[in-house]
């Protein structure tokens, strides 16, 4: 599929440039972003009764190097019940090395290699924004719902706008609702826009938190998408 190859090439170029290394938690901007996002994720899991995670079957679509799977295991998830899939072998290899109880696969999010209703919780973190083709986005959404059990939830984190990267396109709430019809969509805007955060976080986390109170300056959605029960 042409779009999938484009995404694979974009991430391969990113890997060649070692751009992921920019996200070290020793950097005050990255540490601030991670801690604020973590607080929002934990609050969402509690608010929507997705915690405790122990015993839940969890899939991370676009798992990258497994960072979110590691985090969910730290939040109480059962590693042997956690799966991840990503396009790049280099990333899936690193994800498996992080915890060899994870079931990690290299594959296409538009054609998931899992049975229907296999998972209680599906993660989609900065996934859809990497896909420019509307038809492929729709197929990825269909696949995510297919493998999710009735009454299960998708935890979504992705940006609304990012004008600095031509390989990605933000996703608005109207489109998200159209991708997941008949589902409950519970959205919050989170994350101070990274270009602004990079300037301010090294100087003042207090100012970052103050700016986060302005909705327009929050560049991402954190969403719980609930699949209807049968």
N, C-alpha and C positions, 0 to 999 in steps of 0.2 A: 504494500500500500504506500503510495507516494508520500502522503503526509506523515506516516509513521517513520519512513526513512528520513524525512526532513528533520523530524524531532530527534531521531537517533544521531544524525550528523551534528545537529546543534549542540547536543550534550557531549558528543565526542570532542568537538572543538573546545567546549568548556573544560573538559577533562585535560586535554592537551595543554591548555593554558593554565591549568592548576588553579582555577578560579575558586573551587570549593575551599581551598586553603585560606581564603580571606576570612572565613567564618570562625576562626579560633575564638574560644571563650575567654582568652586572655585579653582580647580587644574589648574595651569598655562598651563600644556600640553593640557588638554582638552579644555580650553578656547581658546588657540591658534588654535587648530584643528578646533573647531567649527567656529571661526570667519573667518578663511581662506576658509573653505568649504562654508560658507554662502556667502561670496563674489563671489566665483566661481559659485554657484547656481544662484544667482541673475543676474550675468553677462550672464549666459547661457539662462535664461528665457528671458532676454531682447534681446540677440543676435538672438534667434530663434523665436522671436515674440510670445512668450507664455505668456507674460505679457501685459496688466493687467490680474490678475487671477480672478477678480470679475466676477461671472456668469459662470465660467468654472466648469464642472462636473469632479471631481478629485477622483481617487482611489489610495490608498497606499497599495500595495500588500506586505505583511510582515510588517505591520505597527508597530509592537511592542507595546510600551506603548503610541504611538501617537505623538511622538516628532516632526516628520516631518509635520504631519497634523497641529499641533499647529503653526509651523513655517510658513507654507503656508497660514494659516489664517492671521497671522501677516503680511505677504507680500501682503495681499489684497484679498485672497480667501474667498469664501462665505461658512461658516461652514455648512450650511444646504445642500449644494451641495457636501460635502466631505465625502468619505467613506474610511473605512480601514478594512483590513482582516488580521488575524494572526492565527497561530496554537494554541496558548495557551490562555486559558480563563483568566488567571491572567493578561496577557498583555492587552487583549482586554478590560477587565474591567477597567484597569487604563486609557486606551486610551479614553474610553467613559466618565470617570469621569473628564478628562481634559476639555472636552467640550461636553455637552450632546446634542448639535446639530449635532455632527458627527454621521453618520450611521456606527456603528462598528459591525463586525461579526467575529465569530470564525469559521475558515474553512481552506480548502486546496487550495493552489495556483494553483494546477494542475486541479482543478475542481471548478472554480469560480461560485458563485451563482448569477450571474448578466446576464442580457440580452446582446446580441451582440450590439456593437456600442453604449454602454451606457455612455462612458466617453470621455472627451476631452483630459485629461492628466492622465497618469498612472505612479506611482512612483515604482521603484524597487531599493531599497537601501539595500545593503549587503544582498540580497536575494539569487541570484543564487549561490554565493560562499558557501552557507550553504547546498547546494544540491550536493551530490557526484555522483548520478546516472545520466548518460547522457540522458537516455530516459525521466526521470522525468523533467530534465531541459528543454528538448525540449517541453514537454507538457505544462509546465508553460509558456514558450514563446508563444505557440499557444493560450493559454487562454488569455494572456495579449493582444495579437493582436485582438482576437475575441471581447473582450469587449471594445476595443478602436475604436472610430469612424474613418472613412476614413479621412485622413489628420491630425489626432490627433498625439500626441507624447508620448513616454515613456521617462521619465527622470530616468536615471540609474546612481547609484553610487555604486561601488564595487571595491574590491581590485584585483590586478593582481597577487600578490604573498603574501603568509603568511605562512612561514615555521614553525611557532611555535604552530599552532593549527591543530591537526589531524582531527578535526570535520569539517573542511572547506577545500575548494580548490579554488584557484584563477581562474579567467576567463580571457582569452586572447582575443584580438580584433578579431582574425580570428574566434574563436568560437562564439563570439557575432554576427558577421556578418552572420554566418551560422544559428544561432538561429532565426534571423530576416531577412530572404531573401526578396529581392525586397524593402527593406526599406532604407531610407537614414540614415546612421549611422555617427554621427558627434561627434568625441571623443577627449577629452583632458586628459592628465595625470595630476593629482592633488594630493595633500596631501603628505607631507614629511613622509617617512616611520615611522610608530609609534614607533618602537624600538629606532630609532635614535632621534625622536622628544622627547621621554620621557627623554632622557639624556640631551638634549640641551635646550629645551623650558624653564625649570626653571631658566636657566642661561642667555639666550639671544634669544629673538624673532628675533632680527636682523640677527643673524647667521642662524636661522632656515629659514628665507626668502632667504638668500643667498644660502643655500644648496638646496632649492626648485628649483633653476634655473638649477640644474643638473637633466635631465629627468629620469635617472635611479633611482634616489633617491625618485621619486614620485611613490607611491605604489598603487594608485587607478586610475580608469577611472571615469570621469564624462562625460556621453554620452547623447545626444538627439537622439532618434531613431524615425524617422518620418514615420508613416504609409502612404502608397500611397493613394491619393484621388481616388475615383471611377471615 
